Amino acid sequence: MAILDSKGRLFGKVNILDLGAALVMLLVTVAVFLVPGTSGSSVAQLGVQTKPVQVDTIVRGLTVSDPAALVQSLQESKKVNVIIRNQPYGELDVVGVKQLPRSVAVPQPDGTVISLPDPRPELDFTLDMMITLAGDAQMTDDGPVLGNNKVKVGTPLELEGQTFRFNAPVVGVRIQE
C-alpha cells in the first residue's frame, strides 16, 4: 500500500489538501484563544501604577441662557461624564468651578490701558469658566493616562452632565503624590 495514491489521498483515506486546511484552522484557533496578545488593553493589567490627578479645563464663550444656573448645577453635581477624543472615559469628580470675568481693554487719554468689565448686553448669555476635575490615572513614562488616552495640556475633553455637553480643553495637569 502506497503512502500517497493517485487521487492525492494519504494511505487511501484522507485527502492531503483537507488535512492541510484542518491543520491551519486548528493553529489559528490555538493562536486566537491561547496565545496572549501584546496590546496592553486587557482588563487586569499587572504592574500599572495609578495616582490621583487633578485636571484643569477651561471653557470660553459657551452660550447658555442662564450661566449662573449652569455653574451652580456643575458645582452641585460633584461628578461629570468625560469623553476623551470621542472615547467615553467615565466619571471624574468636580473639584471646583470658577466663573471667569469678561473684560475689555480700554485705552486712556494718557496712553495707558486699563481693563474694565465688558458692557455688551449679549455677553449676559456667554460664559467663561475654569473647571477642576479629579480622578485616578494610570502613570506611564509619558505621563498620566485616562481611559487609554494621555492627558496633557491641550488635550480636548468633552464634559457631559444631565443638562449639558460641551468641549473643554485641558489647561493644567497636577499629579498628586
Salt bridges, closest charged atoms under 4 A:
ASP5 OD2 - ARG9 NE 3.11
ASP56 OD2 - ARG174 NH1 2.48
ASP93 OD1 - LYS79 NZ 2.44
ASP118 OD2 - ARG120 NH2 2.68
ASP128 OD2 - ARG60 NH1 3.94
ASP128 OD2 - ARG102 NE 3.02
ASP142 OD2 - LYS150 NZ 2.99
GLU158 OE2 - ARG165 NE 2.39
GLU160 OE2 - ARG165 NH1 3.87
GLU177 OE1 - LYS51 NZ 3.32
